[in-house]
């Protein structure tokens, strides 16, 4: 049943590699997270570098590096996020012999995390490169299960559809949406866990292709607790002329306390919208 716990996108900072919790470095990461949420990235990264420098184990060091990557994500910096996530990937490479099934998954996860930051910051070429890397790394897992293969295909098609929509390429976006649906339908154990990410995809694509009513309808079927979804809903409401509903969505998004790619985009965006 462990496969059922895997999600298409991280919902919490997985500075949570084995052996990476506890100790003074974790306290520094917690304090720095609060600074990032307040928009004080430079101060946050000073603390996070201290956590990296004082880390007692390679796993703890990787925790700090991933936290720094997310700090840069709050600044919308795709390049620096990638620089630090690559360090985390390098850590997982050292674990491939001992735990190959987890190591390759985590390598792919880190690459996809960078890609998510890049697409949200508007660097679509970098996002494509990182999503491609994540897909390839994930599929390097030895004896990868059919469900795990389908998950990586779902992620890849999901990403390609969003990137195509951002580029106003309707035909490519619709083709990749169909590909994502096929991958989702092929899943067995993971399907129920992944289904909620599909209306997020169709709503996202509809929004960037200018169909705001469909975007609103589909996004209302997605995870209403996701601050990124809340921001997209707010933008859809704005396009449809409902400012009050839009502001309520932004208010909810601005309250997130997460330290992950959705929050890194949503909290600064929502707070600007709220003035």
C-alpha positions in Angstrom: 0.0 0.0 0.0 3.0 2.3 0.2 2.5 3.3 -3.5 -0.9 4.8 -2.5 1.0 7.4 -0.5 2.8 8.9 -3.5 1.5 12.2 -4.8 2.0 13.9 -8.1 3.2 17.1 -6.5 4.8 17.5 -3.0 2.5 19.1 -0.5 5.1 19.6 2.2 8.8 20.2 2.2 10.3 16.7 2.2 13.4 18.0 3.9 12.5 14.7 5.3 15.1 12.4 4.1 16.0 9.6 6.5 18.0 10.8 9.4 17.3 14.4 8.5 15.0 15.4 11.3 15.8 16.7 14.8 18.7 18.7 16.1 19.7 22.3 15.8 19.6 22.2 12.0 15.9 21.4 12.1 15.3 24.3 14.4 17.1 26.6 12.0 15.0 25.3 9.1 11.8 25.9 11.0 12.8 29.5 11.8 13.9 30.2 8.3 10.6 28.8 6.9 8.8 31.5 8.9 11.1 34.2 7.4 10.3 32.9 3.9 6.6 33.1 4.6 7.1 36.8 5.7 9.0 37.5 2.4 12.4 37.7 4.1 14.3 35.3 1.8 17.7 36.7 2.3 17.5 36.4 6.0 16.0 32.9 5.7 18.8 31.7 3.5 21.5 32.9 6.0 19.9 30.7 8.6 19.5 27.8 6.2 23.2 28.0 5.2 24.0 27.7 8.9 21.8 24.6 9.0 23.7 23.1 6.0 27.1 24.0 7.5 26.2 22.4 10.9 24.5 19.3 9.5 25.6 16.2 11.3 24.8 13.8 8.5 24.6 13.9 4.7 20.8 13.5 5.0 20.6 16.5 7.3 22.7 18.5 4.9 20.4 17.5 2.0 17.4 18.7 4.2 19.0 22.1 4.5 19.8 22.3 0.8 16.3 21.4 -0.1 15.0 24.1 2.2 17.3 26.6 0.5 15.9 25.5 -2.8 12.4 26.3 -1.6 13.5 29.6 -0.2 14.7 30.6 -3.6 11.4 29.4 -5.0 9.6 31.9 -2.8 11.7 34.5 -4.7 10.6 33.0 -8.0 14.2 32.1 -8.8 14.1 29.0 -11.1 17.9 28.9 -11.6 18.9 29.0 -7.9 16.1 26.5 -7.0 17.6 24.1 -9.5 21.1 24.7 -8.3 20.2 23.6 -4.7 17.8 20.8 -5.7 20.6 19.3 -7.8 22.6 19.0 -4.6 19.7 17.1 -3.1 19.6 14.8 -6.2 23.3 14.3 -5.7 22.6 13.1 -2.2 20.0 10.6 -3.4 22.5 9.3 -6.0 24.7 8.1 -3.1 21.8 6.0 -1.8 21.1 4.2 -5.0 22.8 0.9 -4.1 21.2 0.7 -0.6 17.7 1.8 -1.6 17.3 2.0 -5.3 13.5 2.0 -5.4 13.3 5.1 -3.2 16.5 6.8 -4.5 15.4 7.0 -8.1 11.9 8.1 -7.2 13.3 10.9 -5.0 15.7 12.0 -7.7 12.8 12.3 -10.1 10.7 14.1 -7.4 13.4 16.7 -6.9 13.8 17.4 -10.6 10.0 17.8 -10.9 10.0 20.1 -7.9 12.4 22.4 -9.7 10.3 22.2 -12.9 7.2 23.3 -11.0 9.0 26.4 -9.7 10.3 27.1 -13.2 6.9 26.9 -14.9 5.4 29.1 -12.2 8.1 31.7 -12.6 7.5 31.7 -16.4 10.7 29.9 -17.5 9.0 27.4 -19.7 12.2 26.1 -21.4 13.8 25.3 -18.1 10.6 23.7 -16.8 10.6 21.4 -19.8 14.2 20.4 -19.3 13.7 19.7 -15.6 10.4 17.8 -16.2 12.2 15.7 -18.8 15.0 15.0 -16.3 12.5 14.0 -13.6 10.7 11.6 -15.9 13.9 10.0 -17.0 15.3 9.6 -13.4 12.1 8.2 -12.1 11.9 5.5 -14.8 15.5 4.4 -13.9 14.1 2.7 -10.9 15.0 -1.0 -11.2 12.0 -3.3 -11.7 9.7 -0.3 -11.7 6.1 -1.2 -11.2 3.4 -0.6 -13.9 1.7 1.8 -11.6 4.9 3.7 -11.0 5.5 3.9 -14.7 2.0 5.2 -15.2 2.6 7.8 -12.5 5.7 9.1 -14.2 3.8 9.2 -17.6 1.0 11.1 -15.9 3.4 13.6 -14.4 5.1 14.1 -17.8 1.8 14.5 -19.8 0.4 16.8 -17.1 3.4 19.0 -17.3 3.6 19.1 -21.1 -0.1 20.1 -21.2 0.4 23.0 -18.8 3.5 24.2 -20.7 1.7 24.0 -24.0 -1.3 25.9 -22.6 1.1 28.6 -21.3 2.4 28.8 -24.9 -1.1 29.1 -26.2 -0.7 25.9 -28.2 -4.2 24.5 -28.0 -3.6 21.4 -30.1 -0.6 20.3 -28.1 -2.3 21.1 -24.8 -5.3 19.0 -25.6 -3.1 16.1 -26.9 -1.2 16.0 -23.6 -4.4 16.3 -21.5 -5.6 13.2 -23.3 -2.2 11.5 -22.6 -2.5 12.4 -18.9 -6.0 10.9 -18.8 -4.8 7.7 -20.5 -2.0 7.4 -18.0 -4.4 8.0 -15.1 -6.8 5.4 -16.4 -4.1 2.8 -16.6 -3.3 3.1 -12.9 -4.7 0.6 -10.4 -3.5 1.2 -6.9 -2.6 4.8 -7.5 -5.6 6.0 -9.5 -7.8 7.1 -6.7 -5.0 9.1 -5.1 -4.2 10.8 -8.4 -7.6 11.6 -9.7 -7.9 15.0 -7.9 -5.0 16.3 -9.9 -6.8 15.9 -13.2 -9.4 18.7 -12.8 -6.4 20.9 -11.7 -4.9 20.1 -15.1 -8.0 20.7 -17.2 -8.8 23.9 -15.2 -5.2 25.2 -15.6 -5.3 24.5 -19.4 -8.7 26.1 -19.8 -7.5 29.2 -17.9 -4.5 29.7 -20.0 -6.4 29.1 -23.2 -8.9 31.7 -22.2 -12.0 29.6 -21.3 -12.5 31.0 -17.8 -15.9 29.5 -17.2 -14.5 26.0 -17.8 -11.5 26.9 -15.8 -13.6 27.9 -12.8 -15.9 24.8 -13.1 -12.9 22.4 -13.3 -10.8 24.0 -10.6 -13.8 23.8 -8.2 -13.4 20.0 -8.5 -9.7 20.2 -7.6 -8.1 20.3 -4.1 -9.7 23.4 -2.5 -7.1 23.4 0.2 -4.2 23.9 -2.3 -3.1 27.5 -2.2 -2.0 27.4 -5.9 -5.5 26.2 -6.8 -6.9 29.0 -4.7 -4.9 31.5 -6.7 -6.0 30.1 -10.0 -9.6 30.2 -8.9 -9.0 33.8 -7.9 -7.7 34.7 -11.3 -10.6 32.9 -13.0 -13.1 34.8 -10.9 -11.3 38.1 -11.8 -11.5 37.3 -15.5 -15.2 36.7 -15.0 -15.7 40.0 -13.2 -16.3 38.6 -9.7 -13.8 40.6 -7.6 -15.3 39.7 -4.2 -14.9 35.9 -4.8 -11.4 36.5 -6.3 -10.3 38.4 -3.2 -11.7 35.6 -0.9 -9.6 33.1 -2.9 -6.5 35.2 -2.5 -7.2 35.7 1.2 -7.2 31.9 1.7 -4.1 31.4 -0.4 -2.2 34.1 1.5 -2.7 32.2 4.7 -0.8 29.1 3.7 2.0 28.1 6.0 3.5 25.5 3.7 7.1 25.7 2.4 6.7 24.0 -1.0 6.3 24.9 -4.7 2.6 25.6 -4.6 3.0 27.9 -1.5 6.1 29.5 -2.9 4.1 30.8 -5.8 0.8 31.3 -4.1 1.6 33.2 -0.9 3.6 36.1 -2.6 1.2 36.3 -5.5 -1.9 36.4 -3.2 -0.4 38.9 -0.9 0.4 41.3 -3.8 -3.2 40.9 -5.0 -4.5 41.8 -1.5 -2.3 44.8 -1.4 
